[in-house]
Amino acid sequence: MAGVGGVACSMVKGSSRGPSQRVETWHVPGLSGQAGLLLGFSDGDFAFRAVLYDVHSNVVAWHQALQALQGAVVSIVDDFGGTHGGCLVVRVGELERRAAFGPGYDTRGEVTVEGVKVA
């Protein structure tokens, strides 16, 4: 089942990429060639769209549970069952609500979860 840090979701769409090697380059005027310095792995950012279909009060509580994950390292399970581990949640966006009618629900909540991979 799709989820963000143990918070269940109807859908989780998006992707993450692993950290990549950062390289700083420079050129010294008057000298031939270019210099480079390896700075380590970073820039493993991610953005996921989490969706929940439920009653309005549960959608609001769901958003608050996601906001509580800011600053935590979590695992994210997407729609296809793929697990993205080591995700530091940096930002949880504003809740976008829409009326949605189906068996047992009346609201569709959607929020963006953004951050960086730390492992």
Buried (B, 14 or more C-beta within 10 A) or exposed (E): EBBBBEBBBBBBBBEBEEBEEEEEEEEEEEEEEEEEEEEEEEEBBBBBBBBBBBEEEBBBBBBEBBBEBBEEBBEBBBBEEEEBEBBBBEEBBEBEBEEBEEEEBEBBBBBBBBBBBEE
